[in-house]
Structures are given as structure tokens and as C-alpha cells.
Amino acid sequence: MSPQPVTSMLTGTDGEDYAELPDDTVRLALIVAMASNRCIGMDNMLPWRLPADLQYFKRITSGKAIVMGRTTYDSLGRPLPNRTNIVITRNHAWEGPIGTRVVHSLEAAVALAEAVAVCNAQDEALIIGGAEIYAQALPLVSRMYITEVETEVDGDAFFPVWNQAEWQEIGRERHHDEATGLDYSFVVYDRL
Ligand SMILES: NC(=O)c1ccc[n+]([C@@H]2O[C@H](COP(=O)([O-])OP(=O)(O)OC[C@H]3O[C@@H](n4cnc5c(N)ncnc54)[C@H](OP(=O)(O)O)[C@@H]3O)[C@@H](O)[C@H]2O)c1
């Protein structure tokens, strides 16, 4: 029998599709909140408390595979619900709790995240930090969700330098946080 296109296998006899064909191209994106000086962390914590940014993070990542370094996992302290938590560590003895998937290289993390996305009919998998993982993953991602926080912070974890000329801004929403007085924007960049 000659090979059939997958679309015809998903089409009912009456010609109506009974399954949405998931596009097997999965976008690898990253999501980060950073200060104007690219600071993203201090003492293994976020440098600010912005509840609306946490809600935004939840909205963008829910249902998807998320990839994080072991240090970021430690700062979260638990797997995030309703997401496939993939943790990268060089330590083969490290075991995450139930609900985490442990891998030992970025390549393995990305392959697993993309496979999970295909299985779950998701078009996107997300790198969620921290600094070491962003630096390695930046060349691989085609979208960045950046919360640009309009402040300079004297922290110890930084987003890598990136070339704005290689990216197109496709969305920007500016907000103000009453409690901290901080202005911040949800910005989305696609690689040109
Ligand atoms: N503002 C934000 O949006 C945001 C988001 C996430 C995190 N953060 C902040 O970022 C900081 C943490 O960043 P970080 O750079 O210290 O740590 P990280 O990137 O979260 O994790 C680093 C760890 O990941 C593992 N790792 C890294 N590359 C690897 C590779 N190629 N193969 C195998 N394992 C690898 C190693 O774990 P082992 O040591 O176990 O081998 C390494 O120590 C914290 O302050 C956190 O709050 C901020």
C-alpha cells in the first residue's frame, strides 16, 4: 500500500475532519521578566513582586512543557501545576519529585519539550530560565515573551546580551503596579 498523507487518515468517510491535525512544528520560546539592566534575579529569587506578571506567566505557560535549570526549580520549590516541568541538571543523582522530568542536557530538554508539545497538540514549548539556561537557549528560540520592568536592579543573575536587530516586536502592553510603583511592559518578540 502506498503511503497516505496524514491528513487523509484523519478525515472521516463523509469527508469531514474528526481530528484537528496538529502541526508538528513546535515553536520554542522563552519567557522572562527583566529589569532595564537585564537583571532577572537576586539571591535565587525574583527581584520584584509583580502579581500581574505572575498571572501573565501562568497564562502563557499553562498546559505547555516548561524547561528550567535546577537552580530555578529550587527557587520555585515545586513543580508548577498544569504544565510539564522539565528540569535540567548535570547531577545524575538529582531526583525531582513526582511531576518533574529530569534531563541532563539542554538538547535532551528541548527534544522532550517538543515531543510533549506534539503529543498534547500544543504549538509552543517554553524555556523559563534562569540565567544559565537562557544563555544557552537564546540561539534556539524563535519567540521571546519579555516583561520589561522599568527599573535597574543590583542582582546576581542576568539575561544575556541580545541583538535587538535580529528580532521584531510583535506586541507590547504597558502596565503600572500600584504597590511597588513599577512600570512594566509585556513585550513579545519574534526572530526575524
Ligand atoms: N526574572 C525571571 O523571569 C527569572 C526566571 C527564571 C529564573 N530567574 C532567576 O534566575 C536565577 C537562577 O539562574 P541561574 O543561572 O543561577 O540558574 P539556572 O539557569 O536556573 O540553573 C542552572 C543549573 O542548571 C543546570 N544546567 C545548566 N546548564 C546545563 C546543561 N547544559 N546541562 C545540564 N545541566 C545544566 C545546572 O544544574 P546542577 O547544578 O544541578 O548541575 C546549573 O547549576 C534566580 O535568581 C532566579 O530567581 C529569573
The ligand as a Tripos MOL2 file, in Angstrom:
@<TRIPOS>MOLECULE
LIG
   48    52     1     0     0
SMALL
NO_CHARGES

@<TRIPOS>ATOM
      1 N1         13.1170   37.0290   36.0590 N.am      1 LIG1
      2 C1         12.8120   35.8550   35.5130 C.2       1 LIG1
      3 O1         11.9730   35.7590   34.6230 O.2       1 LIG1
      4 C2         13.5010   34.6170   36.0050 C.ar      1 LIG1
      5 C3         13.1330   33.3620   35.5130 C.ar      1 LIG1
      6 C4         13.8120   32.2300   35.9860 C.ar      1 LIG1
      7 C5         14.8210   32.3690   36.9190 C.ar      1 LIG1
      8 N2         15.1400   33.6160   37.3810 N.ar      1 LIG1
      9 C6         16.2300   33.8000   38.3450 C.3       1 LIG1
     10 O2         17.4370   33.2820   37.7810 O.3       1 LIG1
     11 C7         18.2690   32.8530   38.8390 C.3       1 LIG1
     12 C8         18.7200   31.4370   38.5850 C.3       1 LIG1
     13 O3         19.5260   31.3930   37.4100 O.3       1 LIG1
     14 P1         20.9010   30.5680   37.3920 P.3       1 LIG1
     15 O4         21.6710   30.9580   36.1630 O.co2     1 LIG1
     16 O5         21.5640   30.7320   38.7080 O.co2     1 LIG1
     17 O6         20.4190   29.0540   37.3520 O.3       1 LIG1
     18 P2         19.5390   28.2050   36.3000 P.3       1 LIG1
     19 O7         19.8590   28.6320   34.9050 O.co2     1 LIG1
     20 O8         18.1270   28.2040   36.7430 O.co2     1 LIG1
     21 O9         20.0830   26.7460   36.5780 O.3       1 LIG1
     22 C9         21.4530   26.4700   36.4840 C.3       1 LIG1
     23 C10        21.6430   24.9770   36.7050 C.3       1 LIG1
     24 O10        21.0750   24.2520   35.6100 O.3       1 LIG1
     25 C11        21.8650   23.1170   35.3270 C.3       1 LIG1
     26 N3         22.4160   23.2700   33.9800 N.ar      1 LIG1
     27 C12        22.6720   24.4040   33.2990 C.ar      1 LIG1
     28 N4         23.1200   24.1320   32.0590 N.ar      1 LIG1
     29 C13        23.1300   22.8020   31.9540 C.ar      1 LIG1
     30 C14        23.4950   21.9000   30.9000 C.ar      1 LIG1
     31 N5         23.9180   22.3460   29.7090 N.pl3     1 LIG1
     32 N6         23.4060   20.5740   31.1270 N.ar      1 LIG1
     33 C15        22.9690   20.0970   32.3270 C.ar      1 LIG1
     34 N7         22.6000   20.8990   33.3560 N.ar      1 LIG1
     35 C16        22.6910   22.2340   33.1720 C.ar      1 LIG1
     36 C17        22.9310   23.0650   36.4020 C.3       1 LIG1
     37 O11        22.3390   22.3630   37.4750 O.3       1 LIG1
     38 P3         23.2030   21.4680   38.5280 P.3       1 LIG1
     39 O12        23.9920   22.4700   39.3270 O.co2     1 LIG1
     40 O13        22.1710   20.7460   39.3180 O.co2     1 LIG1
     41 O14        24.0630   20.5740   37.6980 O.co2     1 LIG1
     42 C18        23.0910   24.5280   36.7630 C.3       1 LIG1
     43 O15        23.6550   24.7380   38.0400 O.3       1 LIG1
     44 C19        17.4670   33.0100   40.1140 C.3       1 LIG1
     45 O16        17.7760   34.2470   40.7340 O.3       1 LIG1
     46 C20        16.0390   33.0480   39.6320 C.3       1 LIG1
     47 O17        15.1770   33.7340   40.5180 O.3       1 LIG1
     48 C21        14.5070   34.7280   36.9500 C.ar      1 LIG1
@<TRIPOS>BOND
     1     1     2 1
     2     2     3 2
     3     2     4 1
     4     4     5 ar
     5     4    48 ar
     6     5     6 ar
     7     6     7 ar
     8     7     8 ar
     9     8     9 1
    10     8    48 ar
    11     9    10 1
    12     9    46 1
    13    10    11 1
    14    11    12 1
    15    11    44 1
    16    12    13 1
    17    13    14 1
    18    14    15 2
    19    14    16 1
    20    14    17 1
    21    17    18 1
    22    18    19 2
    23    18    20 1
    24    18    21 1
    25    21    22 1
    26    22    23 1
    27    23    24 1
    28    23    42 1
    29    24    25 1
    30    25    26 1
    31    25    36 1
    32    26    27 ar
    33    26    35 ar
    34    27    28 ar
    35    28    29 ar
    36    29    30 ar
    37    29    35 ar
    38    30    31 1
    39    30    32 ar
    40    32    33 ar
    41    33    34 ar
    42    34    35 ar
    43    36    37 1
    44    36    42 1
    45    37    38 1
    46    38    39 2
    47    38    40 1
    48    38    41 1
    49    42    43 1
    50    44    45 1
    51    44    46 1
    52    46    47 1
@<TRIPOS>SUBSTRUCTURE
     1 LIG1         1 GROUP 0 **** ****
